[in-house]
């Protein structure tokens, strides 16, 4: 997850650009706490990886692939293939893959609006490529979605047994509610046609009553992502988001836990941005003490981001943060496996559930 995997040119290497851990494929790796694992296949760091995969045959998505470390054969894996139902069209004739994607093996995910206010004046997060994604995806996935058509995708995904929960994200607009209210029509429309658990992600709104409105609309879990607990790094790497004070994040987390409950509120913490582990440890204790799950993700240098030529974290860095996080989670009795929807439930982009379940040596 840190170093990535080299692969033959004729293997699909996943989506390019975006705000999350893009540039990878979902692999089914034996004996992991969560079924899928998101492994990077793209990026300037990939050629230096000791890991590589090779096809086992002409029908590799079904037959699997072989994973090697240098020349040593490690295991046989399976790649998660794109579901065929995404090639269908909505009632308006829009291909479903333009509206949503399969994350992991059972999560349908979409970004309601890819436009972010911080990209307008250079205050964007340096690791993010969401606005570049709009350019690259011209004629591909839609920059803004429609609630009715998205609901059609969810229904089709359920019929094909590909959707056990939904993740709904958005770029940050310049409104006081930080885009929270724009998500509500999507949630309501999905809840009209299904009892599917829904996870949404957003920046802390100025008025916390917006989170109450999300809860009332039927949202099951939320992610309010601070990205790093080192304030010096946060101001350097996320200049726009860093204008939202740490106190506002904590106020939003507390309100969210009050509404959604323990284990249902999470925050992404990226490893490898230059953060001080002492600041991380201190912040982790504060996070778990209010019932928030830290979702530990290795920084991935995305193609098209300002940091595309940076190095990902070392395995040592990742293990150090995972150990501190798992210890904090267990000491406060939090249980990530009880999360109902979204990134924590899926678990593909973070080894935190493995760290909690099996420990870190």
C-alpha positions as CSV (number, residue, x, y, z in Angstrom):
1,X,0.0,0.0,0.0
2,X,3.0,2.3,0.5
3,X,5.4,1.2,-2.2
4,X,2.9,0.2,-4.9
5,X,3.2,-2.6,-7.5
6,X,4.8,-2.7,-10.9
7,X,2.7,-4.4,-13.6
8,X,2.6,-5.2,-17.3
9,X,1.3,-2.4,-19.6
10,X,-1.8,-4.4,-20.6
11,X,-3.2,-4.5,-17.0
12,X,-5.6,-1.7,-16.2
13,X,-4.0,0.4,-13.6
14,X,-7.1,2.1,-12.2
15,X,-8.5,5.6,-12.4
16,X,-6.2,8.7,-12.7
17,X,-6.7,11.8,-10.7
18,X,-9.2,12.5,-7.9
19,X,-9.2,13.5,-4.3
20,X,-8.6,10.1,-2.6
21,X,-6.2,7.1,-3.1
22,X,-6.6,7.0,-6.9
23,X,-4.2,5.4,-9.3
24,X,-4.6,1.9,-7.9
25,X,-6.5,-1.4,-8.2
26,X,-8.4,-3.3,-5.6
27,X,-6.8,-6.7,-4.8
28,X,-8.2,-9.6,-2.9
29,X,-5.3,-10.6,-0.6
30,X,-5.7,-13.7,1.6
31,X,-6.1,-13.3,5.4
32,X,-6.7,-9.6,5.6
33,X,-9.2,-8.1,8.0
34,X,-11.2,-6.5,5.1
35,X,-11.7,-8.3,1.8
36,X,-10.3,-5.7,-0.6
37,X,-7.0,-3.8,-0.5
38,X,-6.3,-0.7,-2.6
39,X,-2.8,-0.9,-4.0
40,X,-1.2,1.8,-6.1
41,X,-0.3,0.9,-9.7
42,X,0.4,4.5,-10.9
43,X,2.8,7.2,-9.9
44,X,6.4,8.2,-10.4
45,X,7.4,6.1,-7.4
46,X,6.1,2.8,-8.8
47,X,9.2,1.9,-10.9
48,X,11.2,1.7,-7.6
49,X,8.8,-0.7,-6.0
50,X,10.2,-4.2,-5.2
51,X,6.8,-5.6,-5.9
52,X,5.4,-6.6,-9.3
53,X,2.5,-8.7,-10.6
54,X,2.1,-10.9,-13.6
55,X,-0.9,-12.4,-15.3
56,X,-1.6,-16.0,-14.6
57,X,-3.4,-16.4,-18.0
58,X,-5.4,-14.6,-20.7
59,X,-8.4,-14.3,-18.4
60,X,-6.5,-12.7,-15.6
61,X,-9.3,-10.9,-13.7
62,X,-11.0,-14.2,-13.0
63,X,-7.9,-16.5,-12.9
64,X,-5.9,-14.1,-10.8
65,X,-2.4,-12.7,-10.8
66,X,0.9,-13.7,-9.2
67,X,2.6,-11.3,-6.8
68,X,6.4,-11.2,-6.6
69,X,8.9,-9.4,-4.4
70,X,11.8,-8.9,-6.7
71,X,12.1,-12.4,-8.1
72,X,10.5,-14.2,-5.1
73,X,7.0,-15.5,-5.7
74,X,4.8,-14.5,-2.8
75,X,1.2,-15.5,-3.6
76,X,-1.7,-15.6,-6.0
77,X,-4.1,-12.7,-5.9
78,X,-7.3,-11.7,-7.5
79,X,-8.1,-8.3,-9.0
80,X,-11.5,-6.8,-8.5
81,X,-13.0,-6.3,-12.0
82,X,-15.3,-3.4,-13.1
83,X,-18.9,-4.6,-12.7
84,X,-20.8,-5.1,-16.0
85,X,-23.8,-3.2,-14.7
86,X,-21.9,0.1,-14.8
87,X,-22.0,-0.1,-18.6
88,X,-25.8,0.2,-18.5
89,X,-27.5,3.5,-19.0
90,X,-29.9,5.4,-16.7
91,X,-33.4,6.4,-17.9
92,X,-31.9,9.6,-19.3
93,X,-29.3,7.7,-21.4
94,X,-26.3,8.4,-19.2
95,X,-23.8,5.5,-18.7
96,X,-23.8,4.5,-15.1
97,X,-20.0,4.6,-14.9
98,X,-20.2,8.3,-15.4
99,X,-22.2,8.7,-12.2
100,X,-20.5,6.3,-9.7
101,X,-17.9,3.6,-9.3
102,X,-17.3,0.4,-7.3
103,X,-14.9,0.9,-4.4
104,X,-13.6,-2.3,-2.9
105,X,-16.1,-5.1,-3.5
106,X,-19.4,-3.8,-2.1
107,X,-19.3,0.0,-1.9
108,X,-20.8,2.3,-4.6
109,X,-19.1,5.7,-4.3
110,X,-19.5,9.0,-6.0
111,X,-18.3,12.6,-5.7
112,X,-21.4,14.8,-5.9
113,X,-19.4,17.8,-7.2
114,X,-15.7,17.7,-8.1
115,X,-15.2,21.5,-8.0
116,X,-13.4,22.8,-4.9
117,X,-13.2,26.4,-3.8
118,X,-9.6,26.1,-2.7
119,X,-8.4,25.4,-6.3
120,X,-9.6,28.8,-7.4
121,X,-6.8,30.7,-5.7
122,X,-4.1,28.1,-5.1
123,X,-5.1,27.1,-1.6
124,X,-5.8,23.5,-2.5
125,X,-4.4,20.5,-0.7
126,X,-1.1,19.7,-2.3
127,X,-1.7,16.0,-2.5
128,X,-5.1,16.4,-4.2
129,X,-5.9,16.1,-7.9
130,X,-9.7,16.6,-7.9
131,X,-9.8,19.6,-10.2
132,X,-7.4,18.1,-12.6
133,X,-9.7,15.1,-12.6
134,X,-12.4,17.3,-14.2
135,X,-10.1,18.1,-17.2
136,X,-8.9,14.5,-17.6
137,X,-12.4,13.1,-17.3
138,X,-14.0,15.4,-19.9
139,X,-16.5,13.1,-21.6
140,X,-16.0,10.5,-18.8
141,X,-17.3,10.8,-15.3
142,X,-19.6,13.8,-14.7
143,X,-18.2,16.8,-12.6
144,X,-21.7,17.2,-11.1
145,X,-24.2,14.4,-10.5
146,X,-28.0,14.1,-10.5
147,X,-29.8,12.6,-7.4
148,X,-32.5,10.8,-9.4
149,X,-30.0,9.2,-11.8
150,X,-27.6,8.3,-9.0
151,X,-30.5,6.5,-7.2
152,X,-31.0,4.5,-10.4
153,X,-27.3,3.4,-10.2
154,X,-27.7,2.3,-6.6
155,X,-30.8,0.2,-7.4
156,X,-29.0,-1.5,-10.3
157,X,-26.0,-2.1,-8.1
158,X,-28.2,-3.7,-5.4
159,X,-29.9,-5.9,-8.0
160,X,-26.4,-7.1,-9.1
161,X,-25.3,-7.6,-5.5
162,X,-22.5,-5.0,-5.7
163,X,-23.8,-2.5,-3.2
164,X,-24.0,-3.1,0.6
165,X,-23.3,0.6,1.4
166,X,-22.7,4.0,-0.3
167,X,-20.0,6.6,0.0
168,X,-20.9,10.2,-1.0
169,X,-18.3,12.9,-1.2
170,X,-18.0,16.5,-2.5
171,X,-15.4,19.1,-3.3
172,X,-15.6,22.0,-0.8
173,X,-17.8,24.9,-2.1
174,X,-17.5,28.5,-0.8
175,X,-20.7,28.3,1.2
176,X,-21.1,28.4,5.0
177,X,-22.4,24.8,5.1
178,X,-19.3,23.6,3.2
179,X,-21.5,21.6,0.8
180,X,-23.4,19.6,3.5
181,X,-26.8,20.8,2.3
182,X,-26.1,20.0,-1.3
183,X,-25.6,16.3,-0.3
184,X,-29.0,16.0,1.4
185,X,-31.1,15.6,-1.8
186,X,-28.9,12.7,-2.8
187,X,-29.3,11.0,0.6
188,X,-33.1,11.5,0.6
189,X,-33.5,10.2,-2.9
190,X,-31.4,7.1,-2.1
191,X,-33.3,6.5,1.1
192,X,-36.6,6.7,-0.8
193,X,-35.7,3.7,-2.9
194,X,-33.5,1.7,-0.5
195,X,-32.5,1.2,3.1
196,X,-28.9,1.1,2.0
197,X,-26.5,2.5,4.7
198,X,-25.0,5.8,3.5
199,X,-21.6,7.5,4.4
200,X,-20.9,11.1,3.6
201,X,-17.8,13.2,3.8
202,X,-17.5,17.0,4.3
203,X,-15.5,19.8,5.9
204,X,-16.8,21.2,9.2
205,X,-19.7,23.6,8.5
206,X,-19.8,27.0,10.2
207,X,-23.2,26.1,11.7
208,X,-23.2,22.6,13.3
209,X,-27.0,22.4,12.7
210,X,-26.1,21.4,9.2
211,X,-24.8,18.1,10.6
212,X,-28.2,17.7,12.3
213,X,-29.9,18.1,8.9
214,X,-27.7,15.4,7.4
215,X,-28.6,13.1,10.3
216,X,-32.3,13.8,9.8
217,X,-32.0,13.1,6.1
218,X,-31.0,9.5,6.8
219,X,-27.2,9.5,6.8
220,X,-25.7,6.6,8.7
221,X,-22.0,7.5,9.1
222,X,-19.8,10.6,8.4
223,X,-16.2,11.4,7.6
224,X,-14.8,14.8,8.6
225,X,-11.2,14.7,7.3
226,X,-8.5,16.8,8.9
227,X,-5.8,15.0,6.9
228,X,-3.0,15.4,9.5
229,X,-2.7,16.1,13.3
230,X,0.5,18.1,12.9
231,X,-0.6,21.7,12.6
232,X,2.6,22.9,11.0
233,X,2.2,20.3,8.2
234,X,-1.5,21.0,7.9
235,X,-0.9,24.7,7.2
236,X,1.9,23.8,4.6
237,X,0.1,21.0,2.8
238,X,-3.6,22.0,3.2
239,X,-3.5,25.9,3.2
240,X,-7.2,26.2,2.5
241,X,-8.5,23.6,4.9
242,X,-6.0,24.8,7.5
243,X,-8.0,28.0,7.7
244,X,-10.7,25.9,9.4
245,X,-9.4,25.8,13.0
246,X,-8.6,22.6,14.8
247,X,-11.2,23.6,17.3
248,X,-13.9,23.6,14.6
249,X,-12.9,20.2,13.6
250,X,-13.2,18.9,17.2
251,X,-16.6,20.7,17.6
252,X,-17.8,19.0,14.4
253,X,-16.6,15.6,15.5
254,X,-18.2,16.0,18.9
255,X,-21.5,17.0,17.4
256,X,-21.3,14.1,14.9
257,X,-20.6,11.5,17.5
258,X,-23.5,12.8,19.6
259,X,-25.8,12.2,16.6
260,X,-24.3,9.2,14.8
261,X,-22.7,7.4,17.8
262,X,-19.2,6.0,18.5
263,X,-17.6,4.0,15.6
264,X,-19.7,5.9,13.0
265,X,-17.5,9.1,12.8
266,X,-14.1,9.0,11.2
267,X,-11.3,11.2,9.9
268,X,-8.6,10.5,7.3
269,X,-5.0,10.8,8.6
270,X,-2.4,10.7,5.9
271,X,1.0,9.2,6.7
272,X,4.1,10.5,5.0
273,X,3.4,14.3,4.7
274,X,6.4,15.2,7.0
275,X,4.4,15.0,10.2
276,X,5.9,14.6,13.6
277,X,4.9,11.3,15.1
278,X,4.7,13.0,18.6
279,X,2.1,15.4,17.4
280,X,0.2,12.4,15.8
281,X,0.3,10.4,19.0
282,X,-1.0,13.4,21.0
283,X,-3.8,14.1,18.6
284,X,-4.8,10.4,18.4
285,X,-5.5,10.3,22.1
286,X,-7.8,13.3,21.7
287,X,-9.6,11.9,18.7
288,X,-10.4,8.5,20.2
289,X,-11.4,10.0,23.5
290,X,-14.4,11.7,21.8
291,X,-15.3,8.5,19.8
292,X,-13.7,9.3,16.4
293,X,-12.0,6.5,14.4
294,X,-8.7,7.6,12.9
295,X,-8.5,6.2,9.4
296,X,-4.8,5.8,8.7
297,X,-3.9,6.0,5.0
298,X,-0.5,6.1,3.3
299,X,0.0,9.3,1.4
300,X,-0.1,8.5,-2.3
301,X,1.7,10.9,-4.7
302,X,-1.1,11.3,-7.3
303,X,-0.4,12.0,-10.9
304,X,-1.5,15.6,-11.6
305,X,-1.2,16.7,-8.0
306,X,1.5,19.2,-6.7
307,X,3.1,16.3,-4.9
308,X,3.2,13.8,-7.7
309,X,7.0,13.6,-7.6
310,X,7.1,13.2,-3.8
311,X,7.9,9.9,-2.1
312,X,5.3,7.8,-0.4
313,X,5.8,6.9,3.3
314,X,8.2,4.2,4.3
315,X,6.8,1.0,5.7
316,X,8.5,1.9,9.0
317,X,6.6,5.2,9.1
318,X,3.3,3.5,8.3
319,X,3.8,0.8,11.0
320,X,4.7,3.4,13.6
321,X,1.5,5.3,13.0
322,X,-0.6,2.2,12.8
323,X,0.7,0.9,16.1
324,X,0.0,4.2,17.8
325,X,-3.5,4.4,16.3
326,X,-4.5,0.8,17.0
327,X,-3.3,1.2,20.6
328,X,-5.4,4.3,21.0
329,X,-8.5,2.8,19.4
330,X,-8.3,-0.3,21.6
331,X,-7.6,1.6,24.8
332,X,-10.9,3.6,24.4
333,X,-13.0,0.5,23.3
334,X,-13.7,1.7,19.8
335,X,-14.6,-1.0,17.3
336,X,-14.0,0.0,13.6
337,X,-15.6,-3.3,12.5
338,X,-19.0,-2.0,13.8
339,X,-18.9,1.0,11.4
340,X,-22.0,0.8,9.2
341,X,-21.0,2.5,5.9
342,X,-18.1,4.1,4.0
343,X,-14.4,4.0,4.2
344,X,-14.0,2.4,7.6
345,X,-16.5,-0.4,6.8
346,X,-14.8,-1.0,3.4
347,X,-11.3,-0.8,4.7
348,X,-9.6,-1.1,1.3
349,X,-7.5,2.1,1.6
350,X,-6.3,1.6,5.2
351,X,-4.7,-1.2,7.2
352,X,-6.2,0.2,10.4
353,X,-8.6,-2.7,10.9
354,X,-5.8,-5.2,10.4
355,X,-3.7,-3.3,13.0
356,X,-6.6,-3.4,15.5
357,X,-7.4,-7.0,14.9
358,X,-3.9,-8.5,14.6
359,X,-1.7,-5.9,16.2
360,X,1.5,-4.3,14.8
361,X,4.9,-5.8,15.5
